[in-house]
C-alpha cells in the first residue's frame, strides 16, 4: 500500500509541473493567435 502511495505521489510531482507548462504554452499560443486575428480584422 505504501508503494502505491509513493508512486502516486511521484506521479503528481511530475504531472503537475508538466500540466502547468502545457497550460501556459497553450495560453501563450492562444494569445498570439488572438493578436494575429485582431490585427487581421483591424487592418
Biotite code that builds the C-alpha atoms (Angstrom):
import biotite.structure as struc

atoms = struc.array([
    struc.Atom([0.000, 0.000, 0.000], chain_id="A", res_id=1, res_name="UNK", atom_name="CA", element="C"),
    struc.Atom([2.831, 2.350, 0.825], chain_id="A", res_id=2, res_name="UNK", atom_name="CA", element="C"),
    struc.Atom([4.461, 1.678, -2.529], chain_id="A", res_id=3, res_name="UNK", atom_name="CA", element="C"),
    struc.Atom([1.296, 2.652, -4.405], chain_id="A", res_id=4, res_name="UNK", atom_name="CA", element="C"),
    struc.Atom([1.030, 5.899, -2.440], chain_id="A", res_id=5, res_name="UNK", atom_name="CA", element="C"),
    struc.Atom([4.677, 6.676, -3.163], chain_id="A", res_id=6, res_name="UNK", atom_name="CA", element="C"),
    struc.Atom([4.280, 6.102, -6.889], chain_id="A", res_id=7, res_name="UNK", atom_name="CA", element="C"),
    struc.Atom([1.122, 8.219, -6.957], chain_id="A", res_id=8, res_name="UNK", atom_name="CA", element="C"),
    struc.Atom([2.978, 10.976, -5.122], chain_id="A", res_id=9, res_name="UNK", atom_name="CA", element="C"),
    struc.Atom([5.822, 10.845, -7.650], chain_id="A", res_id=10, res_name="UNK", atom_name="CA", element="C"),
    struc.Atom([3.264, 10.880, -10.463], chain_id="A", res_id=11, res_name="UNK", atom_name="CA", element="C"),
    struc.Atom([1.722, 14.067, -9.031], chain_id="A", res_id=12, res_name="UNK", atom_name="CA", element="C"),
    struc.Atom([5.148, 15.665, -8.635], chain_id="A", res_id=13, res_name="UNK", atom_name="CA", element="C"),
    struc.Atom([5.907, 15.050, -12.314], chain_id="A", res_id=14, res_name="UNK", atom_name="CA", element="C"),
    struc.Atom([2.416, 15.599, -13.680], chain_id="A", res_id=15, res_name="UNK", atom_name="CA", element="C"),
    struc.Atom([1.536, 18.959, -12.108], chain_id="A", res_id=16, res_name="UNK", atom_name="CA", element="C"),
    struc.Atom([4.529, 20.963, -13.484], chain_id="A", res_id=17, res_name="UNK", atom_name="CA", element="C"),
    struc.Atom([4.051, 19.312, -16.882], chain_id="A", res_id=18, res_name="UNK", atom_name="CA", element="C"),
    struc.Atom([0.388, 20.312, -16.848], chain_id="A", res_id=19, res_name="UNK", atom_name="CA", element="C"),
    struc.Atom([1.270, 23.886, -15.879], chain_id="A", res_id=20, res_name="UNK", atom_name="CA", element="C"),
    struc.Atom([3.868, 24.134, -18.646], chain_id="A", res_id=21, res_name="UNK", atom_name="CA", element="C"),
    struc.Atom([1.389, 22.834, -21.217], chain_id="A", res_id=22, res_name="UNK", atom_name="CA", element="C"),
    struc.Atom([-1.286, 25.220, -19.926], chain_id="A", res_id=23, res_name="UNK", atom_name="CA", element="C"),
    struc.Atom([0.998, 28.267, -20.203], chain_id="A", res_id=24, res_name="UNK", atom_name="CA", element="C"),
    struc.Atom([2.176, 27.225, -23.669], chain_id="A", res_id=25, res_name="UNK", atom_name="CA", element="C"),
    struc.Atom([-1.438, 26.864, -24.758], chain_id="A", res_id=26, res_name="UNK", atom_name="CA", element="C"),
    struc.Atom([-2.273, 30.274, -23.283], chain_id="A", res_id=27, res_name="UNK", atom_name="CA", element="C"),
    struc.Atom([0.778, 31.788, -24.996], chain_id="A", res_id=28, res_name="UNK", atom_name="CA", element="C"),
    struc.Atom([-0.095, 30.423, -28.439], chain_id="A", res_id=29, res_name="UNK", atom_name="CA", element="C"),
    struc.Atom([-3.755, 31.329, -27.962], chain_id="A", res_id=30, res_name="UNK", atom_name="CA", element="C"),
    struc.Atom([-2.843, 34.952, -27.194], chain_id="A", res_id=31, res_name="UNK", atom_name="CA", element="C"),
    struc.Atom([-0.592, 35.076, -30.281], chain_id="A", res_id=32, res_name="UNK", atom_name="CA", element="C"),
    struc.Atom([-3.454, 33.670, -32.349], chain_id="A", res_id=33, res_name="UNK", atom_name="CA", element="C"),
    struc.Atom([-5.877, 36.256, -30.953], chain_id="A", res_id=34, res_name="UNK", atom_name="CA", element="C"),
    struc.Atom([-3.404, 39.066, -31.654], chain_id="A", res_id=35, res_name="UNK", atom_name="CA", element="C"),
    struc.Atom([-2.929, 37.952, -35.254], chain_id="A", res_id=36, res_name="UNK", atom_name="CA", element="C"),
    struc.Atom([-6.697, 37.642, -35.760], chain_id="A", res_id=37, res_name="UNK", atom_name="CA", element="C"),
    struc.Atom([-7.252, 41.069, -34.220], chain_id="A", res_id=38, res_name="UNK", atom_name="CA", element="C"),
    struc.Atom([-4.587, 42.630, -36.442], chain_id="A", res_id=39, res_name="UNK", atom_name="CA", element="C"),
    struc.Atom([-6.074, 40.889, -39.471], chain_id="A", res_id=40, res_name="UNK", atom_name="CA", element="C"),
    struc.Atom([-9.552, 42.267, -38.790], chain_id="A", res_id=41, res_name="UNK", atom_name="CA", element="C"),
    struc.Atom([-8.394, 45.743, -37.800], chain_id="A", res_id=42, res_name="UNK", atom_name="CA", element="C"),
    struc.Atom([-6.397, 46.271, -40.996], chain_id="A", res_id=43, res_name="UNK", atom_name="CA", element="C"),
])
